[in-house]
């Protein structure tokens, strides 16, 4: 009798054998897969990398897998990053032998062929998983935040290694000593230190020291500072002191299943427009703050990250693309990103030029300005809501999608009378979540005018003053010297904005 349940289980079980191939090349390719039964139960083959965070439940395959399944009806969805069309297949497991399925994935865009390379800059996955994850997500690069400080305490330990940059193959590379310092609520916010060649120790607590210390240490060893969300308490201070290289615009509050609208309890800047507290408006919040930074003259590139490993998102769901004029490598990627040759996205692909120049470039015009030719193109797998061209924070051209349009294109001449910047953004039609893209700007210089917008500098003055009042009253500092360090940090930044606020008056 003891063996009967096992025999019954074997009699009821079938198997599913799957191959995943690239439709164009016919080659077996790695991918991400979702296999669910009729009741929503998740299934995965033994030994596969599994990921289960809230509604996100998938596994990684090298392109071939076999899984034992009870008789029944199933659904298999296979995805490979952003550039392939997802494929969904119904599967029936019966008593008539193993089920076999070949999945053919088709590219709808090939960015590497155009000189653009992708990265997810907010990555909490395990180091040992990365050689499989990058090819499966068709993602070229990912720093790995193995050194994570949460609310003033370390919760992960970076590996002891001299091999800080690890190459999977010619097109996939990752790093292993990257650091996130995340001190939310009363703390200054979250900052990611990328491209590190050695560990930066954390000696402090929830409130001390300010993040400028860590940003400076990262810069000294050739690393970079990603303002993981440009909305944290200290983002304006870091930007004013020249300590932000990239700005998180397509960030981890966006995932396949929804948008996390709750922000105030975590210590982010207050939402100053009601629309920002909606699915469609949430991207506009970060964009609007980003535009104000640009109007203060800060040349900060857009970035994107998913926080896969923590959030309900696969690696590479939010990503940044960077244009290279040299062979792909880890260092080449970050050099180009620092120059601003980027766009961030979780869906649309945006091509954007001004007088033939791409994001990160500068156009020189005579004093008094002139006219430039703008070309913007957006393509996406989902129906596009609109494509916007933005000049110094103002939308100067909008193309609306209708009848399920998946491509929008605008070519027009734009009069430019003063120094500033021009960028493009694209939005799919919102649902439970929203997919969107934002480019870094093309800079326009008209004579000796710096293009500063004093009103936006005053916006950050108000922000800084709000934080100064907050930390003056905050009881959590261990001593007066720690409080003084935080107040001095914001005070230095205040001086920068005070100067910018009177420029042009």
C-alpha positions as CSV (number, residue, x, y, z in Angstrom):
1,X,0.0,0.0,0.0
2,X,2.9,2.4,0.8
3,X,4.0,2.4,-2.9
4,X,0.5,3.1,-4.4
5,X,0.6,6.9,-4.2
6,X,3.9,7.0,-5.9
7,X,2.7,4.7,-8.7
8,X,-0.4,6.8,-9.1
9,X,1.6,10.0,-9.4
10,X,3.8,8.5,-12.1
11,X,0.7,7.3,-14.0
12,X,-0.8,10.7,-13.9
13,X,2.3,12.6,-14.8
14,X,3.4,13.5,-18.3
15,X,6.2,15.6,-19.5
16,X,6.8,18.7,-21.6
17,X,9.9,19.1,-23.7
18,X,10.7,22.5,-25.2
19,X,13.2,24.1,-27.5
20,X,13.5,27.8,-27.9
21,X,15.0,29.0,-31.2
22,X,15.7,32.4,-32.8
23,X,13.3,32.5,-35.8
24,X,15.9,34.2,-38.1
25,X,19.0,32.2,-37.3
26,X,17.4,28.9,-36.2
27,X,19.8,28.7,-33.3
28,X,18.7,27.5,-29.8
29,X,18.7,30.6,-27.6
30,X,18.4,31.1,-23.8
31,X,15.3,32.8,-22.5
32,X,12.9,33.5,-19.6
33,X,9.8,31.3,-19.3
34,X,6.5,31.4,-17.5
35,X,4.7,28.0,-17.2
36,X,1.4,28.0,-15.3
37,X,-1.4,25.5,-14.9
38,X,-5.1,26.2,-15.2
39,X,-5.3,27.3,-11.6
40,X,-2.4,29.7,-11.9
41,X,0.1,27.4,-10.3
42,X,3.8,27.9,-11.3
43,X,6.0,25.1,-12.7
44,X,9.7,25.0,-13.5
45,X,12.1,22.2,-14.5
46,X,14.5,20.9,-11.9
47,X,17.8,22.8,-11.6
48,X,16.6,25.9,-13.4
49,X,17.1,29.4,-12.0
50,X,13.6,30.2,-10.5
51,X,12.4,33.7,-9.6
52,X,9.3,34.2,-7.5
53,X,8.6,37.7,-6.2
54,X,4.9,38.5,-5.7
55,X,3.2,38.1,-9.1
56,X,6.5,37.6,-11.0
57,X,7.2,33.9,-11.3
58,X,9.5,32.7,-14.0
59,X,12.5,30.5,-14.7
60,X,15.5,30.7,-16.9
61,X,16.3,28.2,-19.7
62,X,19.4,27.8,-21.8
63,X,17.1,27.1,-24.7
64,X,16.1,23.5,-24.0
65,X,14.2,22.1,-21.0
66,X,12.0,19.2,-19.9
67,X,9.6,19.2,-17.0
68,X,7.3,16.6,-15.6
69,X,3.7,17.7,-15.3
70,X,0.4,16.2,-14.1
71,X,-2.2,15.8,-16.8
72,X,-4.0,19.1,-17.5
73,X,-4.1,22.4,-19.4
74,X,-1.1,24.8,-19.2
75,X,0.1,28.0,-20.6
76,X,3.7,28.7,-21.6
77,X,5.0,32.2,-22.3
78,X,8.6,32.7,-23.4
79,X,10.3,36.1,-23.4
80,X,13.9,37.2,-24.2
81,X,14.4,40.8,-23.0
82,X,12.8,43.7,-24.7
83,X,13.9,43.2,-28.3
84,X,12.0,39.9,-29.0
85,X,8.3,39.4,-29.4
86,X,7.0,37.3,-26.5
87,X,5.4,34.0,-27.5
88,X,2.5,32.3,-25.6
89,X,1.4,28.7,-26.3
90,X,-1.3,26.6,-24.8
91,X,-0.1,23.2,-23.7
92,X,-2.1,20.0,-23.0
93,X,-0.6,17.2,-21.0
94,X,-2.5,14.0,-21.4
95,X,-1.8,10.2,-21.3
96,X,-0.8,10.0,-25.0
97,X,3.0,10.5,-24.4
98,X,5.3,13.4,-23.9
99,X,4.3,16.8,-25.2
100,X,6.9,18.5,-27.4
101,X,7.0,22.2,-28.4
102,X,9.3,24.4,-30.4
103,X,9.1,28.1,-29.6
104,X,10.4,30.5,-32.3
105,X,11.3,33.9,-30.9
106,X,11.5,36.8,-33.4
107,X,13.3,40.0,-33.0
108,X,11.3,43.2,-33.7
109,X,14.4,45.4,-33.2
110,X,18.2,44.7,-33.2
111,X,19.8,47.4,-31.2
112,X,23.4,46.0,-31.1
113,X,23.4,46.1,-34.9
114,X,22.7,49.8,-34.7
115,X,25.5,50.4,-32.2
116,X,23.3,50.6,-29.1
117,X,23.9,48.4,-26.0
118,X,21.7,47.7,-23.0
119,X,22.2,47.6,-19.3
120,X,20.1,47.3,-16.1
121,X,21.9,49.5,-13.6
122,X,19.8,48.3,-10.5
123,X,20.5,44.6,-10.1
124,X,20.4,42.5,-6.9
125,X,20.6,39.1,-8.5
126,X,23.2,36.5,-7.4
127,X,26.6,36.7,-8.9
128,X,26.6,33.1,-9.9
129,X,23.4,33.6,-11.9
130,X,24.6,36.4,-14.0
131,X,26.3,34.3,-16.8
132,X,22.9,32.7,-17.5
133,X,20.7,35.8,-16.9
134,X,22.4,38.2,-19.3
135,X,22.1,36.1,-22.4
136,X,18.6,35.0,-21.4
137,X,17.5,38.6,-21.1
138,X,19.4,39.8,-24.2
139,X,21.1,42.3,-21.9
140,X,24.6,43.4,-22.6
141,X,25.7,44.6,-19.2
142,X,24.7,44.8,-15.5
143,X,26.5,45.9,-12.4
144,X,25.7,43.6,-9.5
145,X,24.9,45.3,-6.2
146,X,26.5,42.7,-4.0
147,X,27.4,45.3,-1.3
148,X,24.1,46.5,0.0
149,X,23.5,48.8,2.9
150,X,19.9,48.9,4.1
151,X,18.8,51.5,6.7
152,X,22.4,51.9,7.9
153,X,23.2,48.2,8.1
154,X,24.9,45.8,5.7
155,X,22.6,43.0,4.5
156,X,24.9,41.5,1.9
157,X,28.6,40.9,1.6
158,X,30.6,41.5,-1.6
159,X,32.8,38.7,-2.8
160,X,36.5,38.7,-2.0
161,X,37.9,38.9,-5.6
162,X,40.3,40.8,-7.8
163,X,38.2,39.9,-10.9
164,X,35.8,42.8,-10.5
165,X,34.6,42.9,-14.1
166,X,33.5,39.5,-15.5
167,X,33.0,38.8,-19.2
168,X,30.5,36.1,-20.1
169,X,31.3,36.5,-23.8
170,X,32.1,39.3,-26.2
171,X,28.6,40.8,-25.8
172,X,27.8,40.2,-22.2
173,X,29.6,41.6,-19.1
174,X,28.9,42.3,-15.5
175,X,30.7,43.7,-12.4
176,X,30.6,42.3,-8.9
177,X,31.6,44.9,-6.3
178,X,28.9,47.5,-6.9
179,X,27.4,49.1,-3.9
180,X,23.9,50.4,-3.0
181,X,23.5,52.6,0.1
182,X,19.8,52.7,0.8
183,X,18.7,54.8,3.8
184,X,15.0,55.6,3.3
185,X,12.3,57.3,5.3
186,X,14.3,59.7,7.5
187,X,17.5,58.9,5.6
188,X,18.8,60.7,2.6
189,X,17.6,58.1,0.1
190,X,19.3,55.6,-2.2
191,X,22.4,55.9,-4.2
192,X,24.2,53.3,-6.4
193,X,27.9,53.3,-6.8
194,X,28.8,51.5,-10.0
195,X,32.0,50.3,-11.7
196,X,33.9,49.9,-8.5
197,X,37.3,48.2,-8.5
198,X,37.5,47.8,-4.7
199,X,35.0,47.7,-1.8
200,X,34.0,51.0,-0.3
201,X,33.5,50.4,3.4
202,X,30.4,51.7,5.1
203,X,31.1,53.3,8.5
204,X,28.0,55.1,9.7
205,X,24.3,54.7,10.4
206,X,20.9,55.5,9.1
207,X,21.6,59.3,8.9
208,X,25.4,59.6,8.8
209,X,27.5,60.3,6.9
210,X,25.8,62.1,4.0
211,X,26.0,60.4,0.6
212,X,28.5,62.9,-0.8
213,X,31.2,61.0,1.1
214,X,30.5,57.7,-0.7
215,X,30.0,59.4,-4.0
216,X,33.4,61.0,-3.7
217,X,35.0,57.7,-2.8
218,X,33.5,56.0,-5.8
219,X,34.7,58.8,-8.1
220,X,38.2,58.6,-6.8
221,X,38.5,55.0,-8.0
222,X,37.0,55.7,-11.4
223,X,33.4,54.6,-10.5
224,X,30.1,56.3,-11.2
225,X,27.2,57.5,-9.2
226,X,23.6,56.6,-10.2
227,X,20.9,58.5,-8.5
228,X,18.7,55.4,-8.4
229,X,15.6,57.5,-8.3
230,X,16.1,61.2,-9.0
231,X,13.4,61.8,-6.3
232,X,15.2,61.0,-3.1
233,X,15.7,63.7,-0.4
234,X,19.4,64.3,-1.2
235,X,19.2,64.1,-5.0
236,X,19.3,67.9,-5.5
237,X,22.2,68.2,-3.1
238,X,24.3,65.5,-4.9
239,X,23.4,67.0,-8.3
240,X,24.4,70.6,-7.2
241,X,27.8,69.3,-5.9
242,X,28.5,67.5,-9.3
243,X,28.1,64.0,-7.8
244,X,25.4,62.5,-10.0
245,X,26.4,60.9,-13.3
246,X,23.1,59.2,-14.1
247,X,19.5,59.8,-13.1
248,X,17.0,56.9,-12.5
249,X,14.0,57.8,-14.7
250,X,12.8,54.3,-15.6
251,X,13.1,52.9,-12.1
252,X,12.0,50.0,-9.9
253,X,8.5,51.3,-9.1
254,X,7.6,50.1,-12.6
255,X,7.2,46.4,-13.3
256,X,5.3,43.9,-15.6
257,X,2.4,43.8,-13.2
258,X,1.8,47.3,-12.0
259,X,3.2,50.6,-10.7
260,X,4.0,51.3,-7.1
261,X,2.5,54.7,-6.4
262,X,3.3,54.9,-2.7
263,X,6.2,57.2,-2.2
264,X,5.8,59.6,0.7
265,X,6.4,57.1,3.5
266,X,9.8,56.2,2.0
267,X,11.1,59.7,2.1
268,X,10.8,60.8,-1.5
269,X,10.0,64.4,-2.6
270,X,6.3,65.2,-2.3
271,X,4.3,64.9,-5.5
272,X,3.4,68.4,-6.4
273,X,0.8,67.6,-9.0
274,X,-2.2,65.2,-8.5
275,X,-1.5,63.5,-11.9
276,X,1.8,62.2,-10.6
277,X,-0.2,59.9,-8.3
278,X,-1.6,57.9,-11.2
279,X,-0.2,55.1,-13.4
280,X,0.0,57.4,-16.4
281,X,1.4,60.3,-14.4
282,X,4.1,58.5,-12.3
283,X,6.7,58.6,-15.1
284,X,6.0,62.4,-15.6
285,X,7.0,63.0,-12.0
286,X,10.6,61.8,-12.4
287,X,10.7,63.4,-15.9
288,X,9.6,66.8,-14.6
289,X,12.2,66.8,-11.8
290,X,14.9,65.6,-14.3
291,X,14.0,68.5,-16.7
292,X,14.5,71.0,-13.8
293,X,17.9,69.6,-13.2
294,X,18.8,70.0,-16.9
295,X,17.5,73.6,-16.7
296,X,20.0,74.2,-13.9
297,X,22.8,73.2,-16.3
298,X,23.5,69.8,-14.8
299,X,24.5,67.4,-17.6
300,X,23.1,64.2,-16.1
301,X,22.3,61.2,-18.3
302,X,19.1,59.2,-18.0
303,X,19.4,55.6,-16.6
304,X,17.1,52.7,-15.9
305,X,17.0,49.8,-13.4
306,X,14.6,47.1,-12.2
307,X,15.9,46.0,-8.7
308,X,15.5,42.5,-9.9
309,X,16.3,40.2,-6.9
310,X,14.1,42.4,-4.7
311,X,11.2,43.7,-6.9
312,X,8.6,41.8,-9.0
313,X,10.6,42.3,-12.2
314,X,13.0,40.2,-14.3
315,X,16.5,41.5,-14.9
316,X,16.5,44.1,-17.7
317,X,12.8,44.9,-17.5
318,X,13.8,48.6,-17.0
319,X,17.0,49.3,-19.0
320,X,19.2,52.0,-20.4
321,X,20.5,51.9,-24.0
322,X,23.9,53.6,-24.8
323,X,25.3,54.4,-28.2
324,X,28.9,53.4,-28.7
325,X,31.3,54.7,-31.4
326,X,33.9,52.0,-30.4
327,X,33.8,48.2,-29.7
328,X,31.5,47.2,-26.8
329,X,33.2,46.8,-23.4
330,X,32.3,47.5,-19.8
331,X,34.4,50.7,-19.7
332,X,33.3,51.9,-23.1
333,X,29.7,51.6,-22.1
334,X,30.1,53.7,-19.0
335,X,32.2,56.3,-20.8
336,X,29.4,56.8,-23.3
337,X,26.7,56.8,-20.7
338,X,28.5,59.5,-18.8
339,X,28.5,61.6,-22.0
340,X,24.8,61.3,-22.1
341,X,24.5,59.1,-25.2
342,X,21.5,57.2,-23.8
343,X,17.8,56.6,-23.5
344,X,16.0,54.7,-20.8
345,X,13.0,52.4,-21.4
346,X,10.9,49.5,-20.4
347,X,9.2,49.3,-23.8
348,X,9.5,51.9,-26.5
349,X,12.6,52.3,-28.6
350,X,13.3,55.9,-29.4
351,X,15.5,57.3,-32.1
352,X,16.2,61.0,-31.7
353,X,18.5,63.6,-33.4
354,X,18.8,67.3,-33.6
355,X,20.6,68.6,-36.7
356,X,21.9,65.0,-36.9
357,X,23.3,65.0,-33.4
358,X,22.3,62.3,-30.9
359,X,21.7,62.6,-27.1
360,X,24.8,63.8,-25.3
361,X,26.0,65.9,-28.2
362,X,26.1,69.7,-28.3
363,X,25.0,72.1,-31.1
364,X,26.6,75.6,-31.3
365,X,24.4,78.4,-32.5
366,X,25.1,82.1,-32.8
367,X,24.0,84.5,-30.1
368,X,20.3,84.9,-30.4
369,X,19.8,81.3,-31.6
370,X,18.6,79.8,-34.8
371,X,16.6,77.0,-36.2
372,X,17.3,73.3,-35.7
373,X,15.9,70.2,-37.4
374,X,14.4,67.7,-35.0
375,X,13.8,64.0,-35.9
376,X,12.1,61.7,-33.4
377,X,10.9,58.2,-33.9
378,X,9.2,55.8,-31.4
379,X,8.5,52.1,-31.9
380,X,7.0,49.7,-29.5
381,X,5.3,46.3,-29.2
382,X,2.4,47.8,-27.4
383,X,0.0,50.5,-28.7
384,X,1.7,53.9,-28.3
385,X,-0.2,56.7,-26.6
386,X,2.1,59.5,-27.7
387,X,5.6,60.7,-28.7
388,X,6.7,64.1,-27.2
389,X,9.6,66.4,-28.1
390,X,10.6,68.5,-25.1
391,X,12.5,71.8,-25.1
392,X,13.7,73.1,-21.8
393,X,10.9,71.3,-20.0
394,X,8.1,72.4,-22.4
395,X,6.5,69.9,-24.8
396,X,6.9,71.5,-28.3
397,X,5.6,68.7,-30.5
398,X,3.2,65.8,-29.7
399,X,2.2,63.0,-32.0
400,X,-0.8,61.0,-30.7
401,X,-1.2,57.3,-31.4
402,X,-4.5,56.1,-32.7
403,X,-5.9,52.7,-33.9
404,X,-3.2,50.8,-32.1
405,X,-0.3,52.7,-33.7
406,X,3.0,51.0,-32.8
407,X,5.3,53.6,-34.5
408,X,5.2,57.4,-34.4
409,X,7.6,59.7,-36.2
410,X,8.1,63.5,-36.1
411,X,10.4,65.6,-38.3
412,X,10.2,69.3,-37.9
413,X,12.1,72.6,-37.6
414,X,12.3,74.2,-34.2
415,X,13.3,77.8,-33.5
416,X,15.7,78.0,-30.7
417,X,16.4,81.5,-29.2
418,X,18.5,80.6,-26.2
419,X,20.8,77.9,-24.8
420,X,19.2,74.8,-23.4
421,X,18.4,71.3,-24.3
422,X,16.0,69.1,-26.4
423,X,14.9,65.6,-25.7
424,X,12.2,63.1,-26.6
425,X,10.0,60.7,-24.7
426,X,7.4,58.1,-25.6
427,X,4.5,56.5,-23.8
428,X,2.5,53.4,-24.4
429,X,-1.2,53.5,-23.5
430,X,-1.4,52.9,-19.8
431,X,-3.2,49.9,-18.2
432,X,-2.3,48.2,-14.9
433,X,1.3,49.3,-15.7
434,X,2.9,51.7,-18.2
435,X,5.7,51.3,-20.6
436,X,7.7,54.4,-21.6
437,X,11.0,55.8,-22.6
438,X,13.0,59.0,-22.1
439,X,16.1,60.2,-23.9
440,X,19.0,62.1,-22.5
441,X,19.2,65.6,-24.1
442,X,20.9,67.1,-27.1
443,X,22.4,70.3,-25.7
444,X,22.1,73.6,-27.7
445,X,24.4,76.5,-27.0
446,X,23.4,80.0,-28.3
447,X,26.3,82.4,-27.8
448,X,27.5,82.8,-24.3
449,X,24.0,82.2,-22.7
450,X,24.1,79.4,-20.2
451,X,20.4,78.6,-20.5
452,X,19.7,78.5,-16.8
453,X,16.0,78.7,-15.7
454,X,16.0,80.6,-12.4
455,X,12.5,79.3,-11.6
456,X,13.7,75.7,-11.6
457,X,16.7,76.7,-9.4
458,X,14.2,78.1,-6.9
459,X,12.2,74.9,-7.0
460,X,15.3,73.1,-5.7
461,X,16.0,75.9,-3.2
462,X,12.6,75.1,-1.7
463,X,13.4,71.4,-1.8
464,X,16.8,72.0,0.0
465,X,15.2,74.3,2.6
466,X,12.5,71.6,3.3
467,X,15.3,69.1,4.0
468,X,17.3,71.5,6.1
469,X,14.2,72.1,8.3
470,X,13.6,68.3,8.4
471,X,17.2,67.4,9.5
472,X,17.4,70.4,12.0
473,X,14.5,68.8,13.8
474,X,15.4,65.1,13.3
475,X,16.2,63.4,16.7
476,X,17.9,60.3,15.2
477,X,21.4,61.7,15.0
478,X,23.9,60.1,17.4
479,X,25.6,63.4,18.2
480,X,25.7,67.1,17.2
481,X,28.6,66.5,14.8
482,X,26.6,64.1,12.7
483,X,23.7,66.5,12.4
484,X,26.1,69.3,11.5
485,X,27.6,67.1,8.7
486,X,24.2,66.6,7.1
487,X,23.2,70.3,7.5
488,X,26.5,71.3,6.0
489,X,26.0,69.0,3.0
490,X,22.6,70.5,2.2
491,X,23.9,74.0,3.0
492,X,26.7,73.7,0.3
493,X,24.1,72.7,-2.3
494,X,21.8,75.5,-1.2
495,X,24.6,78.0,-2.1
496,X,24.7,76.6,-5.7
497,X,20.9,76.9,-6.2
498,X,20.9,80.4,-4.6
499,X,23.4,81.5,-7.2
500,X,21.5,79.9,-10.1
501,X,18.2,81.4,-8.9
502,X,19.4,84.9,-9.5
503,X,21.0,84.2,-12.9
504,X,19.4,86.2,-15.7
505,X,17.7,88.6,-13.4
